[in-house]
Amino acid sequence: MDRGGGVYDMSRRAGDFARRIQRIIDGPITRKKLVLLCLIAVFLLLYIGPGLMNWLFGAEDSVSYQNVCQKNFLNPFQEALNEYDVYIRQESLATLSTLSYNYVPYVGNGLIGLTLDHDAHFNIKHGRSLSLPVYYHPLYIIEDYDMREYTVTEYRKGIVHRFQCSNSGLQISYKYYAHRTIPSLFVQEIWINNPTNTGKTLRISMPRISEWPTAVKQTVKLHQGVDTKDYEVYTGMIQLPDSENVVAVSVVSRKLSNNIQIGARDGIDILVLTTVQYSNPIKKADYAKHKDVVEKKAIAEMEKVIGLTWDRNAVRTLQDNHARVWQGLWYTGFYISDSKAEGVINGDRINATIYTILSQVSSYEHEEHIKPARKADILRALTYSEGCYEGHSTLDALNLWKPLSSLSNINDVASLWLLTLEKQGCYKLLAAGASGVNQAMILSFGSLRFSNQHLEYNIHPSKLHRDFLFRRVTYGNMTHVNISVILQEDNKAAIFVALDRSDKTYYACDAGCLDAPVQLGPYKKYFPVKLTEPLTAILYITADKQHMEDLRHAIHVHEVVEAPAHENHVIALHKHGYSLGGLNPLFWISIILLIVVFHLFLCRIIMNEFCDSGVSYRRLYNKP
């Protein structure tokens, strides 16, 4: 190979290219040259300019700081967000006004609860919900108005995260939870990171009381390791609405400075523990006696918790114990395919509502102060669900799905749900606490009912136009049932049943129970959806095979046919949000307009041809 010739050829081409550039520069400025120069200038300004300015002047891009901070905080929740297991909200009025559903971040454990607004106060039990306000505002929050703020409600762990991203690069993370196993405890974990080269002095909002005139404050010293720290104690009475009775309440919390110093490239961890104790409704005359009792309980609870959080690993254990209870509450669950139809309930709203209701109810079997005999009674109640749920599917009860956009709405929705479940035969499950309430809610979504030795699925086949999954429905002490409803390609729904685990043999039959019982196991068994006259349940499950044989003669139906396929426009409405074959109405409007314009244009051409022919004809026969 002639390497010298190749080099000469490349050199000649480079010279030709340089001469062309020189001719372009030396020639007159044409419009084409001007456009090219403008494009080059814009490219340099957009892509090279910012980096060059930062390199020359050391300018810090506050937007990039906030974007990196946002990604670091929110990316770990992306998968859970897709599964509707978390809810992310940006705390700005402009953002909140654009959200389809604005769920207020909330934590609770059945004894205490609060929203996570900046000026939130505690709420305690009154009636069915945590609706009695205690105007003690417990939150420590860094007040810096150039920060972008987000809240993340993590349903499966019962934790609300707040993230603050500063223009200057400061990053602040908060965790809030009302502890499940220690119900009097509210935890705030604050982490501050300063990656900049300068130290910061931060101002932090302090807990305070408002509209609580009977509260008396005192400061006590409690041992924390080898040190002694100051703790504030507020004790007072709360008047019950529409009653002459009162409740004695005591709150204990760590006292901190309202200014925090953080060095350059440094971080700080802050743990804030708050305990709350209150009495049952009492007469005002008895307040003095109960005041001392609740105050001593709150202080003693704080001393115990301080002993449990002596280092970082212990704090992690405290949080893990709380999260483990919440994860167990979600063991029984529900899935529904997304629908784009207007006004329907989707998974995001269902999970947000379940989380809110469970936050209003105690998890008795996991609480430390519950005696073993009481726990045994609760576990027995969870395995016996006779009579629950007797009503129609709660997915169709719009009053139960009001927006969770304020504390008053949260309390109203919780009270209405618990009242509905109680009056529809689920009172025994409700008495068992949060686990029973979750079980009752899942049953109510499908109008599943435990009745006379069997579980039946009561729903009209016309309602099965979306996919459903009832996951790990508890049946007896050791059995979990999974019931799936899958929409097939022919628009007919089919039922599939499997046992997640079992302690005995179970059987199932479809509507009418005219076919032989099918033995259930770990693999899905298929059951067609049938329509009966008169209407009956579409599925029966029992461990008593003879009972199922008897159902064939006890269920009196005149006709049993396979349920018809759903109409295409109904399926399209849920899949696409409109019923015109899956295409947007604007598409059809555009097609119609194009057809009209085409015909108008065609008519114009025909008229022009006709008129032109007529003129030529007259000219031909009118020649002199």
Beta strands, then each sheet from edge to edge (+ up, - down):
strand 1: 86-90
strand 2: 106-108
strand 3: 112-115
strand 4: 122-126
strand 5: 129-134
strand 6: 136-137
strand 7: 141-142
strand 8: 147-154
strand 9: 159-166
strand 10: 171-178
strand 11: 185-194
strand 12: 200-205
strand 13: 208-209
strand 14: 216-224
strand 15: 227-239
strand 16: 246-254
strand 17: 259-262
strand 18: 266-278
strand 19: 333-336
strand 20: 448-451
strand 21: 454-457
strand 22: 468-475
strand 23: 479-487
strand 24: 493-501
strand 25: 507-510
strand 26: 518-519
strand 27: 525-528
strand 28: 530-533
strand 29: 539-542
strand 30: 559-562
sheet 1: 1+ 8- 9+ 10- 11+ 18- 16+ 15- 14+
sheet 2: 2+ 3- 4+ 5-
sheet 3: 6+ 13-
sheet 4: 7+ 12- 17+
sheet 5: 19+ 22- 23+ 24- 27+
sheet 6: 20+ 21- 29+ 25- 26+
sheet 7: 28+ 30-
end
